[in-house]
Amino acid sequence: MSATTLTARAVLLDMDGTLVNSDAVVERVWRRWAARHALDPAHVLSVIHGRQGHLSMALLLPERPVEENLAENASMLAEESSDVDGVMAVPGAPALLEALVGAPHALVTSADDTLARVRMGAAGLPLPPLLITAELVSASKPDPEGFLKAAARLGVDPGECLVLEDSEAGILAGLSAGMRVLGVGPRAAAFGPTHHTPDLAGITVEYAPGGSISLTLADAP
């Protein structure tokens, strides 16, 4: 097998679908929401990944006032935070986060701080030293604000950051920030990431003089 090595000075990690498999709870909560609003659940699930809930609601119910979306999103976040059944780490996530200890890296998620901590904890994953959550941005993915804010706080040029993402909104956000994007998981490949991997298993991390980080992933034969 050949291998691909990606070099960066900082690694910016999405949570849901990238580090944490939370699809079971996300689908439960949003299927109930779709039923309440008489919407096709398959269409709803095709929209929500990677975005803050209130933005998904705005796309799905375009005539509804913003205030109603924000209020219902707060209730949905509480509902999601209380349900961790089926939440687990993506294969390879524990080893990757352990290997990144001491290197510049951040969690950049559309979840709020409470939900991020709950889900990472339920998956048995340590929190990166920097968290950029929903409360810290004015615009949700696919806007690049979260990734740009993480790069600025880490003191790294956006072009020297590597983003790990699974969703269309997240991949677009990373690319719009001028960053390379490693798409993670089966749904990521369709959205044009710079590189792709089926999961995080087998990724090795090395540090080079000058502070660069090298991630090597095995390619298919």
C-alpha positions in Angstrom: 0.0 0.0 0.0 1.1 3.5 -0.7 0.8 6.3 1.9 -0.1 10.0 1.8 1.6 12.4 4.2 0.0 15.7 5.0 2.1 18.4 6.7 0.7 21.4 8.7 1.5 23.6 11.6 -1.9 23.2 13.2 -4.7 20.6 13.0 -8.4 21.7 13.3 -10.8 19.0 14.1 -14.6 18.8 13.7 -16.4 16.7 16.2 -19.6 15.0 15.0 -18.9 12.5 12.3 -15.1 13.2 12.4 -14.1 12.3 16.0 -17.4 11.2 17.4 -20.0 9.0 15.8 -23.2 10.6 17.1 -25.4 9.7 14.1 -27.8 7.6 16.2 -28.8 10.4 18.6 -28.7 13.0 15.8 -31.1 11.0 13.7 -33.4 10.3 16.7 -33.7 13.9 17.7 -34.1 15.3 14.1 -36.5 12.6 13.0 -38.8 13.7 15.9 -38.3 17.3 14.9 -39.2 16.4 11.3 -42.4 14.6 12.4 -43.4 17.6 14.5 -43.2 19.9 11.4 -44.5 17.4 8.9 -41.3 17.3 6.9 -39.6 14.4 5.1 -37.1 13.0 7.6 -34.7 11.9 4.8 -34.5 15.5 3.5 -34.1 16.9 7.0 -31.2 14.5 7.6 -29.5 15.5 4.3 -29.4 19.2 5.5 -28.5 19.2 9.1 -25.0 17.7 9.3 -22.2 20.2 10.1 -24.5 23.2 10.7 -25.8 24.8 13.8 -29.4 23.7 14.4 -31.0 27.1 14.0 -29.4 27.5 10.6 -30.7 24.1 9.5 -34.2 25.1 10.7 -33.9 28.3 8.7 -33.2 26.3 5.5 -35.9 23.8 6.2 -38.6 26.3 7.4 -37.6 29.5 5.5 -40.8 31.4 6.4 -40.4 30.9 10.2 -39.1 33.8 12.3 -35.4 33.6 13.4 -36.5 34.0 17.1 -38.5 30.8 16.8 -35.6 28.9 15.3 -33.2 30.1 18.1 -35.7 29.1 20.8 -36.3 25.7 19.4 -32.6 25.2 18.8 -31.9 25.8 22.5 -34.5 23.1 23.3 -32.9 20.7 20.7 -29.4 21.2 22.1 -30.7 20.3 25.6 -32.4 17.3 24.2 -29.2 16.2 22.4 -27.1 16.8 25.5 -29.2 14.5 27.6 -29.1 11.6 25.0 -25.7 9.8 24.6 -27.1 6.4 23.7 -24.9 5.1 20.9 -22.4 7.9 21.0 -18.9 6.4 20.4 -15.5 7.4 19.1 -14.8 7.2 15.4 -12.1 4.4 14.8 -8.7 5.9 15.3 -9.9 9.0 17.1 -8.4 8.2 20.6 -5.0 7.4 19.1 -5.0 10.5 16.9 -5.9 12.9 19.8 -3.3 11.2 22.0 -0.6 11.7 19.3 -1.6 15.4 19.0 -1.0 16.2 22.6 1.5 19.1 22.8 0.9 20.1 19.1 -1.3 23.1 18.1 -4.8 21.7 17.5 -8.4 22.7 18.2 -11.9 21.4 18.2 -14.1 23.5 15.8 -17.7 22.4 16.1 -21.2 23.6 15.4 -22.2 22.1 18.8 -22.4 24.4 21.8 -19.9 24.0 24.6 -22.1 21.8 26.8 -22.9 19.4 23.9 -19.3 19.3 22.8 -18.2 18.3 26.3 -21.0 15.8 26.7 -20.3 14.0 23.5 -16.5 14.0 23.7 -16.9 12.6 27.3 -19.4 10.0 26.2 -17.0 8.8 23.5 -14.1 8.7 26.0 -12.1 11.3 24.1 -10.0 14.1 25.6 -10.8 17.7 24.8 -8.2 19.6 22.7 -6.7 22.6 24.4 -8.8 25.0 22.3 -12.5 24.7 21.6 -14.3 26.9 19.1 -18.0 26.1 19.7 -21.3 27.7 18.6 -21.2 30.4 21.2 -17.9 31.8 19.9 -18.9 32.5 16.3 -21.5 34.7 14.7 -21.9 32.6 11.6 -22.2 28.8 11.4 -20.4 26.5 8.9 -20.3 26.6 5.9 -19.0 30.1 6.9 -15.2 29.8 7.6 -15.4 32.0 10.7 -14.8 29.1 13.2 -11.8 27.8 11.4 -10.3 31.2 10.9 -10.8 32.0 14.6 -9.1 28.8 15.7 -6.1 29.6 13.4 -5.9 33.1 14.8 -6.0 31.9 18.4 -3.3 29.3 17.7 -1.2 31.9 15.9 -1.0 29.9 12.7 -1.6 31.1 9.2 -4.8 29.6 7.7 -2.8 28.1 4.8 -0.7 26.1 7.3 -3.7 24.5 8.9 -5.2 21.1 8.1 -8.9 20.6 8.7 -10.5 17.2 9.4 -14.2 17.2 8.5 -17.0 14.9 7.4 -19.9 17.1 6.3 -20.5 19.3 3.2 -20.9 22.4 5.4 -17.7 21.7 7.3 -15.6 20.9 4.2 -16.9 24.1 2.4 -16.0 26.1 5.5 -12.5 24.7 5.7 -11.8 25.3 2.0 -13.3 28.8 2.2 -10.9 29.5 5.0 -8.0 28.8 2.6 -7.1 25.5 4.4 -6.6 22.0 3.2 -9.3 19.6 4.2 -9.0 15.9 5.0 -12.5 14.5 4.5 -13.2 11.7 7.1 -15.8 9.0 6.5 -18.0 7.8 3.7 -20.1 10.9 3.3 -17.1 13.3 3.0 -15.8 12.0 -0.3 -18.7 13.5 -2.3 -18.0 17.0 -1.1 -14.6 17.7 -2.7 -12.1 17.6 0.3 -8.5 18.0 -0.6 -7.8 14.5 0.7 -10.0 11.7 2.0 -9.8 8.8 4.5 -12.5 6.3 5.4 -11.8 6.9 9.2 -8.9 7.9 11.5 -7.5 4.4 12.0 -3.9 3.9 11.1 -3.1 7.6 10.9 0.4 8.3 12.3 1.6 11.6 13.6 5.2 12.9 13.5 6.8 16.2 14.4 9.5 17.8 12.3 12.0 20.5 13.2 10.5 23.9 13.1 7.1 22.8 14.5 5.5 21.1 11.6 3.1 18.2 12.1 3.0 15.3 9.6 -0.1 13.1 9.4 0.4 9.9 7.3 -2.5 7.9 6.2 -2.5 4.6 4.4 -4.1 4.8 0.9 -6.1 2.0 -0.7 -3.9 -0.2 -2.9 
